[in-house]
Amino acid sequence: MTEHNLPEKDDAPWLNTTYDGFMTHEEMLEVAAQREAANEVIVAKVSDEDFEKVMDAAARQELINEALIELDAIVLGGQNTREFYLSVSHIRNVLERLK
């Protein structure tokens, strides 16, 4: 028997102590570190893509709001010919940028 009360290899020859099918603690830590690193890369990539999508959506919404303000001015009336032309021109530019 060993100091930890385990049988010596000669005491139990049927036991194969070279491989028990389980990872050692160091191997488990290594696998966990690899998974964590892979997760960090994925999270960073997704976060960057989501940020870009949100910013694009916010910019588009701002352009749409500007166009709606110009449309309100046209609908309400009271504009001279030049103001009307500038409002329609602005709406056209917004729509061109949103294509």
Biopython code that builds the backbone (N, CA, C, O; Angstrom):
import numpy as np
from Bio.PDB.StructureBuilder import StructureBuilder

atoms = [
    (1, "MET", "N", (0.831, -1.185, 0.000)),
    (1, "MET", "CA", (0.000, 0.000, 0.000)),
    (1, "MET", "C", (0.876, 1.249, 0.000)),
    (1, "MET", "O", (1.975, 1.272, 0.554)),
    (2, "THR", "N", (0.342, 2.289, -0.646)),
    (2, "THR", "CA", (1.086, 3.545, -0.678)),
    (2, "THR", "C", (0.774, 4.344, 0.571)),
    (2, "THR", "O", (-0.005, 3.913, 1.421)),
    (3, "GLU", "N", (1.391, 5.513, 0.675)),
    (3, "GLU", "CA", (1.151, 6.356, 1.847)),
    (3, "GLU", "C", (-0.281, 6.860, 1.907)),
    (3, "GLU", "O", (-0.755, 7.234, 2.980)),
    (4, "HIS", "N", (-0.994, 6.878, 0.756)),
    (4, "HIS", "CA", (-2.385, 7.339, 0.723)),
    (4, "HIS", "C", (-3.365, 6.170, 0.782)),
    (4, "HIS", "O", (-4.543, 6.326, 0.460)),
    (5, "ASN", "N", (-2.886, 5.021, 1.186)),
    (5, "ASN", "CA", (-3.714, 3.829, 1.344)),
    (5, "ASN", "C", (-4.230, 3.294, 0.020)),
    (5, "ASN", "O", (-5.280, 2.653, -0.026)),
    (6, "LEU", "N", (-3.496, 3.553, -1.061)),
    (6, "LEU", "CA", (-3.852, 3.010, -2.365)),
    (6, "LEU", "C", (-3.007, 1.776, -2.624)),
    (6, "LEU", "O", (-1.873, 1.676, -2.154)),
    (7, "PRO", "N", (-3.570, 0.830, -3.379)),
    (7, "PRO", "CA", (-2.783, -0.373, -3.640)),
    (7, "PRO", "C", (-1.621, -0.083, -4.587)),
    (7, "PRO", "O", (-1.745, 0.714, -5.517)),
    (8, "GLU", "N", (-0.522, -0.726, -4.341)),
    (8, "GLU", "CA", (0.603, -0.650, -5.267)),
    (8, "GLU", "C", (0.214, -1.398, -6.538)),
    (8, "GLU", "O", (-0.688, -2.236, -6.522)),
    (9, "LYS", "N", (0.899, -1.091, -7.635)),
    (9, "LYS", "CA", (0.569, -1.734, -8.890)),
    (9, "LYS", "C", (0.732, -3.254, -8.777)),
    (9, "LYS", "O", (-0.035, -4.020, -9.360)),
    (10, "ASP", "N", (1.725, -3.663, -8.030)),
    (10, "ASP", "CA", (1.953, -5.103, -7.880)),
    (10, "ASP", "C", (0.874, -5.749, -7.024)),
    (10, "ASP", "O", (0.598, -6.939, -7.173)),
    (11, "ASP", "N", (0.255, -4.972, -6.121)),
    (11, "ASP", "CA", (-0.795, -5.515, -5.267)),
    (11, "ASP", "C", (-2.081, -5.765, -6.048)),
    (11, "ASP", "O", (-2.851, -6.659, -5.697)),
    (12, "ALA", "N", (-2.322, -4.985, -7.104)),
    (12, "ALA", "CA", (-3.536, -5.132, -7.910)),
    (12, "ALA", "C", (-3.154, -5.049, -9.386)),
    (12, "ALA", "O", (-3.339, -4.002, -10.007)),
    (13, "PRO", "N", (-2.636, -6.109, -9.949)),
    (13, "PRO", "CA", (-2.154, -6.050, -11.334)),
    (13, "PRO", "C", (-3.278, -5.809, -12.351)),
    (13, "PRO", "O", (-3.007, -5.401, -13.480)),
    (14, "TRP", "N", (-4.520, -6.054, -11.967)),
    (14, "TRP", "CA", (-5.632, -5.831, -12.886)),
    (14, "TRP", "C", (-5.950, -4.343, -13.063)),
    (14, "TRP", "O", (-6.660, -3.970, -13.998)),
    (15, "LEU", "N", (-5.429, -3.491, -12.170)),
    (15, "LEU", "CA", (-5.651, -2.055, -12.299)),
    (15, "LEU", "C", (-4.628, -1.461, -13.260)),
    (15, "LEU", "O", (-3.422, -1.644, -13.094)),
    (16, "ASN", "N", (-5.120, -0.758, -14.252)),
    (16, "ASN", "CA", (-4.235, -0.062, -15.169)),
    (16, "ASN", "C", (-4.249, 1.405, -14.746)),
    (16, "ASN", "O", (-5.193, 2.130, -15.057)),
    (17, "THR", "N", (-3.231, 1.836, -14.054)),
    (17, "THR", "CA", (-3.202, 3.192, -13.506)),
    (17, "THR", "C", (-2.579, 4.207, -14.460)),
    (17, "THR", "O", (-2.423, 5.377, -14.109)),
    (18, "THR", "N", (-2.225, 3.763, -15.664)),
    (18, "THR", "CA", (-1.595, 4.715, -16.592)),
    (18, "THR", "C", (-2.622, 5.665, -17.192)),
    (18, "THR", "O", (-2.296, 6.823, -17.451)),
    (19, "TYR", "N", (-3.849, 5.217, -17.421)),
    (19, "TYR", "CA", (-4.883, 6.089, -17.996)),
    (19, "TYR", "C", (-6.235, 5.696, -17.425)),
    (19, "TYR", "O", (-6.662, 4.550, -17.558)),
    (20, "ASP", "N", (-6.899, 6.638, -16.796)),
    (20, "ASP", "CA", (-8.199, 6.333, -16.208)),
    (20, "ASP", "C", (-9.353, 6.954, -16.999)),
    (20, "ASP", "O", (-10.506, 6.821, -16.590)),
    (21, "GLY", "N", (-9.073, 7.637, -18.135)),
    (21, "GLY", "CA", (-10.129, 8.218, -18.956)),
    (21, "GLY", "C", (-10.512, 9.623, -18.556)),
    (21, "GLY", "O", (-11.343, 10.249, -19.214)),
    (22, "PHE", "N", (-9.924, 10.128, -17.495)),
    (22, "PHE", "CA", (-10.249, 11.473, -17.027)),
    (22, "PHE", "C", (-9.046, 12.388, -17.228)),
    (22, "PHE", "O", (-7.896, 11.949, -17.213)),
    (23, "MET", "N", (-9.344, 13.671, -17.417)),
    (23, "MET", "CA", (-8.262, 14.641, -17.565)),
    (23, "MET", "C", (-7.698, 14.993, -16.196)),
    (23, "MET", "O", (-8.393, 14.942, -15.181)),
    (24, "THR", "N", (-6.432, 15.348, -16.197)),
    (24, "THR", "CA", (-5.830, 15.839, -14.963)),
    (24, "THR", "C", (-6.334, 17.260, -14.722)),
    (24, "THR", "O", (-6.945, 17.872, -15.598)),
    (25, "HIS", "N", (-6.075, 17.764, -13.547)),
    (25, "HIS", "CA", (-6.510, 19.114, -13.202)),
    (25, "HIS", "C", (-5.860, 20.142, -14.137)),
    (25, "HIS", "O", (-6.513, 21.090, -14.574)),
    (26, "GLU", "N", (-4.586, 19.948, -14.435)),
    (26, "GLU", "CA", (-3.877, 20.868, -15.326)),
    (26, "GLU", "C", (-4.494, 20.842, -16.724)),
    (26, "GLU", "O", (-4.650, 21.891, -17.350)),
    (27, "GLU", "N", (-4.845, 19.657, -17.216)),
    (27, "GLU", "CA", (-5.485, 19.553, -18.536)),
    (27, "GLU", "C", (-6.844, 20.252, -18.545)),
    (27, "GLU", "O", (-7.193, 20.923, -19.516)),
    (28, "MET", "N", (-7.604, 20.097, -17.469)),
    (28, "MET", "CA", (-8.910, 20.767, -17.391)),
    (28, "MET", "C", (-8.740, 22.279, -17.384)),
    (28, "MET", "O", (-9.505, 22.989, -18.037)),
    (29, "LEU", "N", (-7.753, 22.780, -16.658)),
    (29, "LEU", "CA", (-7.498, 24.221, -16.639)),
    (29, "LEU", "C", (-7.081, 24.731, -18.012)),
    (29, "LEU", "O", (-7.480, 25.821, -18.423)),
    (30, "GLU", "N", (-6.283, 23.947, -18.714)),
    (30, "GLU", "CA", (-5.840, 24.336, -20.055)),
    (30, "GLU", "C", (-7.022, 24.402, -21.027)),
    (30, "GLU", "O", (-7.140, 25.357, -21.795)),
    (31, "VAL", "N", (-7.886, 23.402, -20.995)),
    (31, "VAL", "CA", (-9.075, 23.392, -21.852)),
    (31, "VAL", "C", (-10.003, 24.557, -21.507)),
    (31, "VAL", "O", (-10.557, 25.200, -22.400)),
    (32, "ALA", "N", (-10.169, 24.823, -20.227)),
    (32, "ALA", "CA", (-11.021, 25.939, -19.796)),
    (32, "ALA", "C", (-10.453, 27.271, -20.284)),
    (32, "ALA", "O", (-11.206, 28.144, -20.715)),
    (33, "ALA", "N", (-9.139, 27.429, -20.219)),
    (33, "ALA", "CA", (-8.506, 28.665, -20.695)),
    (33, "ALA", "C", (-8.687, 28.827, -22.196)),
    (33, "ALA", "O", (-8.933, 29.934, -22.676)),
    (34, "GLN", "N", (-8.567, 27.727, -22.945)),
    (34, "GLN", "CA", (-8.767, 27.786, -24.399)),
    (34, "GLN", "C", (-10.204, 28.177, -24.730)),
    (34, "GLN", "O", (-10.434, 29.001, -25.615)),
    (35, "ARG", "N", (-11.164, 27.595, -24.030)),
    (35, "ARG", "CA", (-12.574, 27.926, -24.273)),
    (35, "ARG", "C", (-12.853, 29.386, -23.921)),
    (35, "ARG", "O", (-13.573, 30.071, -24.647)),
    (36, "GLU", "N", (-12.297, 29.859, -22.826)),
    (36, "GLU", "CA", (-12.505, 31.246, -22.408)),
    (36, "GLU", "C", (-11.933, 32.212, -23.440)),
    (36, "GLU", "O", (-12.557, 33.223, -23.761)),
    (37, "ALA", "N", (-10.750, 31.903, -23.957)),
    (37, "ALA", "CA", (-10.141, 32.764, -24.974)),
    (37, "ALA", "C", (-10.992, 32.791, -26.240)),
    (37, "ALA", "O", (-11.185, 33.847, -26.842)),
    (38, "ALA", "N", (-11.499, 31.632, -26.639)),
    (38, "ALA", "CA", (-12.356, 31.568, -27.824)),
    (38, "ALA", "C", (-13.647, 32.351, -27.600)),
    (38, "ALA", "O", (-14.116, 33.042, -28.505)),
    (39, "ASN", "N", (-14.220, 32.250, -26.411)),
    (39, "ASN", "CA", (-15.445, 32.994, -26.100)),
    (39, "ASN", "C", (-15.210, 34.495, -26.131)),
    (39, "ASN", "O", (-16.063, 35.240, -26.612)),
    (40, "GLU", "N", (-14.070, 34.952, -25.627)),
    (40, "GLU", "CA", (-13.759, 36.386, -25.622)),
    (40, "GLU", "C", (-13.663, 36.927, -27.043)),
    (40, "GLU", "O", (-14.126, 38.034, -27.320)),
    (41, "VAL", "N", (-13.067, 36.154, -27.942)),
    (41, "VAL", "CA", (-12.953, 36.574, -29.341)),
    (41, "VAL", "C", (-14.341, 36.687, -29.962)),
    (41, "VAL", "O", (-14.632, 37.655, -30.665)),
    (42, "ILE", "N", (-15.190, 35.712, -29.706)),
    (42, "ILE", "CA", (-16.547, 35.721, -30.269)),
    (42, "ILE", "C", (-17.345, 36.888, -29.717)),
    (42, "ILE", "O", (-18.033, 37.577, -30.470)),
    (43, "VAL", "N", (-17.264, 37.119, -28.412)),
    (43, "VAL", "CA", (-18.008, 38.216, -27.786)),
    (43, "VAL", "C", (-17.542, 39.554, -28.332)),
    (43, "VAL", "O", (-18.366, 40.427, -28.604)),
    (44, "ALA", "N", (-16.234, 39.733, -28.497)),
    (44, "ALA", "CA", (-15.709, 40.993, -29.020)),
    (44, "ALA", "C", (-16.190, 41.220, -30.449)),
    (44, "ALA", "O", (-16.561, 42.336, -30.812)),
    (45, "LYS", "N", (-16.183, 40.165, -31.258)),
    (45, "LYS", "CA", (-16.615, 40.301, -32.642)),
    (45, "LYS", "C", (-18.100, 40.645, -32.717)),
    (45, "LYS", "O", (-18.495, 41.538, -33.467)),
    (46, "VAL", "N", (-18.916, 39.947, -31.948)),
    (46, "VAL", "CA", (-20.354, 40.196, -31.945)),
    (46, "VAL", "C", (-20.652, 41.592, -31.412)),
    (46, "VAL", "O", (-21.524, 42.284, -31.939)),
    (47, "SER", "N", (-19.936, 42.011, -30.372)),
    (47, "SER", "CA", (-20.160, 43.334, -29.799)),
    (47, "SER", "C", (-19.849, 44.427, -30.814)),
    (47, "SER", "O", (-20.595, 45.399, -30.926)),
    (48, "ASP", "N", (-18.748, 44.275, -31.558)),
    (48, "ASP", "CA", (-18.397, 45.261, -32.582)),
    (48, "ASP", "C", (-19.445, 45.311, -33.680)),
    (48, "ASP", "O", (-19.832, 46.392, -34.126)),
    (49, "GLU", "N", (-19.910, 44.134, -34.122)),
    (49, "GLU", "CA", (-20.927, 44.090, -35.174)),
    (49, "GLU", "C", (-22.239, 44.710, -34.690)),
    (49, "GLU", "O", (-22.877, 45.464, -35.425)),
    (50, "ASP", "N", (-22.640, 44.397, -33.461)),
    (50, "ASP", "CA", (-23.872, 44.968, -32.915)),
    (50, "ASP", "C", (-23.765, 46.475, -32.781)),
    (50, "ASP", "O", (-24.720, 47.194, -33.073)),
    (51, "PHE", "N", (-22.602, 46.963, -32.338)),
    (51, "PHE", "CA", (-22.403, 48.398, -32.191)),
    (51, "PHE", "C", (-22.543, 49.093, -33.539)),
    (51, "PHE", "O", (-23.194, 50.133, -33.644)),
    (52, "GLU", "N", (-21.930, 48.515, -34.568)),
    (52, "GLU", "CA", (-22.027, 49.105, -35.908)),
    (52, "GLU", "C", (-23.475, 49.111, -36.397)),
    (52, "GLU", "O", (-23.927, 50.094, -36.986)),
    (53, "LYS", "N", (-24.195, 48.030, -36.159)),
    (53, "LYS", "CA", (-25.598, 47.967, -36.577)),
    (53, "LYS", "C", (-26.439, 49.011, -35.863)),
    (53, "LYS", "O", (-27.283, 49.662, -36.478)),
    (54, "VAL", "N", (-26.207, 49.173, -34.561)),
    (54, "VAL", "CA", (-26.976, 50.153, -33.786)),
    (54, "VAL", "C", (-26.665, 51.562, -34.268)),
    (54, "VAL", "O", (-27.567, 52.386, -34.413)),
    (55, "MET", "N", (-25.390, 51.837, -34.514)),
    (55, "MET", "CA", (-25.018, 53.173, -34.981)),
    (55, "MET", "C", (-25.584, 53.450, -36.375)),
    (55, "MET", "O", (-26.036, 54.563, -36.645)),
    (56, "ASP", "N", (-25.566, 52.458, -37.260)),
    (56, "ASP", "CA", (-26.162, 52.630, -38.586)),
    (56, "ASP", "C", (-27.657, 52.887, -38.473)),
    (56, "ASP", "O", (-28.196, 53.753, -39.163)),
    (57, "ALA", "N", (-28.313, 52.150, -37.620)),
    (57, "ALA", "CA", (-29.755, 52.336, -37.436)),
    (57, "ALA", "C", (-30.054, 53.716, -36.864)),
    (57, "ALA", "O", (-31.030, 54.352, -37.263)),
    (58, "ALA", "N", (-29.225, 54.186, -35.935)),
    (58, "ALA", "CA", (-29.441, 55.507, -35.341)),
    (58, "ALA", "C", (-29.236, 56.605, -36.378)),
    (58, "ALA", "O", (-29.990, 57.578, -36.417)),
    (59, "ALA", "N", (-28.220, 56.449, -37.213)),
    (59, "ALA", "CA", (-27.976, 57.447, -38.263)),
    (59, "ALA", "C", (-29.130, 57.474, -39.258)),
    (59, "ALA", "O", (-29.573, 58.543, -39.680)),
    (60, "ARG", "N", (-29.611, 56.294, -39.628)),
    (60, "ARG", "CA", (-30.751, 56.230, -40.552)),
    (60, "ARG", "C", (-31.987, 56.876, -39.933)),
    (60, "ARG", "O", (-32.716, 57.605, -40.606)),
    (61, "GLN", "N", (-32.218, 56.607, -38.652)),
    (61, "GLN", "CA", (-33.385, 57.174, -37.982)),
    (61, "GLN", "C", (-33.293, 58.688, -37.916)),
    (61, "GLN", "O", (-34.302, 59.377, -38.062)),
    (62, "GLU", "N", (-32.093, 59.212, -37.696)),
    (62, "GLU", "CA", (-31.913, 60.665, -37.661)),
    (62, "GLU", "C", (-32.226, 61.292, -39.015)),
    (62, "GLU", "O", (-32.859, 62.345, -39.089)),
    (63, "LEU", "N", (-31.779, 60.637, -40.085)),
    (63, "LEU", "CA", (-32.081, 61.136, -41.431)),
    (63, "LEU", "C", (-33.588, 61.104, -41.694)),
    (63, "LEU", "O", (-34.148, 62.036, -42.273)),
    (64, "ILE", "N", (-34.222, 60.041, -41.270)),
    (64, "ILE", "CA", (-35.676, 59.917, -41.469)),
    (64, "ILE", "C", (-36.402, 61.015, -40.698)),
    (64, "ILE", "O", (-37.347, 61.615, -41.211)),
    (65, "ASN", "N", (-35.964, 61.278, -39.468)),
    (65, "ASN", "CA", (-36.595, 62.331, -38.669)),
    (65, "ASN", "C", (-36.447, 63.700, -39.334)),
    (65, "ASN", "O", (-37.383, 64.500, -39.326)),
    (66, "GLU", "N", (-35.269, 63.969, -39.910)),
    (66, "GLU", "CA", (-35.071, 65.234, -40.620)),
    (66, "GLU", "C", (-36.027, 65.353, -41.806)),
    (66, "GLU", "O", (-36.614, 66.409, -42.040)),
    (67, "ALA", "N", (-36.174, 64.270, -42.541)),
    (67, "ALA", "CA", (-37.074, 64.286, -43.690)),
    (67, "ALA", "C", (-38.520, 64.488, -43.244)),
    (67, "ALA", "O", (-39.277, 65.200, -43.903)),
    (68, "LEU", "N", (-38.902, 63.873, -42.143)),
    (68, "LEU", "CA", (-40.267, 64.042, -41.644)),
    (68, "LEU", "C", (-40.536, 65.481, -41.214)),
    (68, "LEU", "O", (-41.638, 65.993, -41.412)),
    (69, "ILE", "N", (-39.549, 66.122, -40.637)),
    (69, "ILE", "CA", (-39.708, 67.534, -40.264)),
    (69, "ILE", "C", (-39.938, 68.384, -41.504)),
    (69, "ILE", "O", (-40.783, 69.278, -41.503)),
    (70, "GLU", "N", (-39.183, 68.102, -42.561)),
    (70, "GLU", "CA", (-39.360, 68.846, -43.810)),
    (70, "GLU", "C", (-40.734, 68.570, -44.419)),
    (70, "GLU", "O", (-41.378, 69.479, -44.941)),
    (71, "LEU", "N", (-41.180, 67.316, -44.351)),
    (71, "LEU", "CA", (-42.513, 66.988, -44.873)),
    (71, "LEU", "C", (-43.604, 67.706, -44.089)),
    (71, "LEU", "O", (-44.586, 68.175, -44.664)),
    (72, "ASP", "N", (-43.427, 67.787, -42.776)),
    (72, "ASP", "CA", (-44.397, 68.521, -41.951)),
    (72, "ASP", "C", (-44.469, 69.980, -42.380)),
    (72, "ASP", "O", (-45.552, 70.561, -42.451)),
    (73, "ALA", "N", (-43.324, 70.560, -42.661)),
    (73, "ALA", "CA", (-43.306, 71.962, -43.093)),
    (73, "ALA", "C", (-44.046, 72.129, -44.418)),
    (73, "ALA", "O", (-44.749, 73.120, -44.618)),
    (74, "ILE", "N", (-43.891, 71.168, -45.318)),
    (74, "ILE", "CA", (-44.588, 71.247, -46.614)),
    (74, "ILE", "C", (-46.090, 71.102, -46.413)),
    (74, "ILE", "O", (-46.877, 71.853, -46.989)),
    (75, "VAL", "N", (-46.483, 70.134, -45.593)),
    (75, "VAL", "CA", (-47.903, 69.879, -45.366)),
    (75, "VAL", "C", (-48.573, 71.069, -44.694)),
    (75, "VAL", "O", (-49.692, 71.437, -45.051)),
    (76, "LEU", "N", (-47.901, 71.666, -43.732)),
    (76, "LEU", "CA", (-48.474, 72.806, -43.015)),
    (76, "LEU", "C", (-48.568, 74.044, -43.910)),
    (76, "LEU", "O", (-49.394, 74.926, -43.676)),
    (77, "GLY", "N", (-47.728, 74.100, -44.919)),
    (77, "GLY", "CA", (-47.777, 75.229, -45.850)),
    (77, "GLY", "C", (-47.105, 76.460, -45.278)),
    (77, "GLY", "O", (-46.372, 76.377, -44.293)),
    (78, "GLY", "N", (-47.360, 77.613, -45.904)),
    (78, "GLY", "CA", (-46.769, 78.864, -45.450)),
    (78, "GLY", "C", (-45.355, 79.067, -45.936)),
    (78, "GLY", "O", (-44.671, 79.979, -45.472)),
    (79, "GLN", "N", (-44.894, 78.231, -46.869)),
    (79, "GLN", "CA", (-43.549, 78.384, -47.389)),
    (79, "GLN", "C", (-43.613, 79.125, -48.731)),
    (79, "GLN", "O", (-44.565, 78.984, -49.498)),
    (80, "ASN", "N", (-42.582, 79.907, -48.981)),
    (80, "ASN", "CA", (-42.495, 80.492, -50.310)),
    (80, "ASN", "C", (-41.881, 79.455, -51.251)),
    (80, "ASN", "O", (-41.550, 78.349, -50.825)),
    (81, "THR", "N", (-41.734, 79.798, -52.480)),
    (81, "THR", "CA", (-41.264, 78.850, -53.497)),
    (81, "THR", "C", (-39.869, 78.339, -53.174)),
    (81, "THR", "O", (-39.600, 77.145, -53.306)),
    (82, "ARG", "N", (-38.989, 79.221, -52.755)),
    (82, "ARG", "CA", (-37.607, 78.819, -52.439)),
    (82, "ARG", "C", (-37.593, 77.848, -51.259)),
    (82, "ARG", "O", (-36.906, 76.829, -51.331)),
    (83, "GLU", "N", (-38.321, 78.120, -50.185)),
    (83, "GLU", "CA", (-38.366, 77.229, -49.023)),
    (83, "GLU", "C", (-38.949, 75.871, -49.404)),
    (83, "GLU", "O", (-38.464, 74.831, -48.957)),
    (84, "PHE", "N", (-39.993, 75.888, -50.233)),
    (84, "PHE", "CA", (-40.601, 74.645, -50.691)),
    (84, "PHE", "C", (-39.578, 73.823, -51.471)),
    (84, "PHE", "O", (-39.450, 72.620, -51.248)),
    (85, "TYR", "N", (-38.854, 74.463, -52.378)),
    (85, "TYR", "CA", (-37.839, 73.778, -53.181)),
    (85, "TYR", "C", (-36.753, 73.194, -52.275)),
    (85, "TYR", "O", (-36.337, 72.051, -52.469)),
    (86, "LEU", "N", (-36.288, 73.970, -51.281)),
    (86, "LEU", "CA", (-35.244, 73.486, -50.372)),
    (86, "LEU", "C", (-35.737, 72.295, -49.541)),
    (86, "LEU", "O", (-34.979, 71.358, -49.291)),
    (87, "SER", "N", (-37.000, 72.331, -49.113)),
    (87, "SER", "CA", (-37.556, 71.210, -48.347)),
    (87, "SER", "C", (-37.611, 69.948, -49.195)),
    (87, "SER", "O", (-37.205, 68.874, -48.750)),
    (88, "VAL", "N", (-38.111, 70.078, -50.406)),
    (88, "VAL", "CA", (-38.206, 68.910, -51.302)),
    (88, "VAL", "C", (-36.813, 68.404, -51.649)),
    (88, "VAL", "O", (-36.584, 67.196, -51.709)),
    (89, "SER", "N", (-35.890, 69.318, -51.876)),
    (89, "SER", "CA", (-34.515, 68.935, -52.189)),
    (89, "SER", "C", (-33.878, 68.186, -51.015)),
    (89, "SER", "O", (-33.172, 67.198, -51.218)),
    (90, "HIS", "N", (-34.124, 68.653, -49.800)),
    (90, "HIS", "CA", (-33.582, 67.990, -48.609)),
    (90, "HIS", "C", (-34.153, 66.575, -48.466)),
    (90, "HIS", "O", (-33.422, 65.631, -48.166)),
    (91, "ILE", "N", (-35.432, 66.442, -48.677)),
    (91, "ILE", "CA", (-36.070, 65.118, -48.580)),
    (91, "ILE", "C", (-35.485, 64.187, -49.632)),
    (91, "ILE", "O", (-35.237, 63.014, -49.353)),
    (92, "ARG", "N", (-35.265, 64.695, -50.828)),
    (92, "ARG", "CA", (-34.680, 63.879, -51.902)),
    (92, "ARG", "C", (-33.273, 63.420, -51.509)),
    (92, "ARG", "O", (-32.916, 62.262, -51.722)),
    (93, "ASN", "N", (-32.480, 64.319, -50.939)),
    (93, "ASN", "CA", (-31.116, 63.958, -50.515)),
    (93, "ASN", "C", (-31.143, 62.888, -49.420)),
    (93, "ASN", "O", (-30.341, 61.953, -49.431)),
    (94, "VAL", "N", (-32.058, 63.035, -48.494)),
    (94, "VAL", "CA", (-32.193, 62.029, -47.432)),
    (94, "VAL", "C", (-32.533, 60.672, -48.024)),
    (94, "VAL", "O", (-31.934, 59.660, -47.661)),
    (95, "LEU", "N", (-33.485, 60.654, -48.925)),
    (95, "LEU", "CA", (-33.878, 59.384, -49.545)),
    (95, "LEU", "C", (-32.742, 58.776, -50.348)),
    (95, "LEU", "O", (-32.593, 57.554, -50.376)),
    (96, "GLU", "N", (-31.939, 59.605, -51.001)),
    (96, "GLU", "CA", (-30.795, 59.109, -51.751)),
    (96, "GLU", "C", (-29.778, 58.454, -50.811)),
    (96, "GLU", "O", (-29.217, 57.407, -51.136)),
    (97, "ARG", "N", (-29.540, 59.068, -49.648)),
    (97, "ARG", "CA", (-28.586, 58.516, -48.692)),
    (97, "ARG", "C", (-29.097, 57.226, -48.056)),
    (97, "ARG", "O", (-28.310, 56.375, -47.642)),
    (98, "LEU", "N", (-30.416, 57.088, -47.982)),
    (98, "LEU", "CA", (-30.981, 55.878, -47.362)),
    (98, "LEU", "C", (-31.071, 54.695, -48.321)),
    (98, "LEU", "O", (-31.434, 53.595, -47.905)),
    (99, "LYS", "N", (-30.754, 54.897, -49.570)),
    (99, "LYS", "CA", (-30.837, 53.798, -50.547)),
    (99, "LYS", "C", (-29.940, 52.674, -50.158)),
    (99, "LYS", "O", (-29.877, 51.664, -50.859)),
]
sb = StructureBuilder()
sb.init_structure("model")
sb.init_model(0)
sb.init_chain("A")
sb.init_seg("    ")
for serial, (resi, resn, name, xyz) in enumerate(atoms, 1):
    if name == "N":
        sb.init_residue(resn, " ", resi, " ")
    sb.init_atom(name, np.array(xyz, "f"), 0.0, 1.0, " ", f" {name:<3s}", serial, name[0])
structure = sb.get_structure()
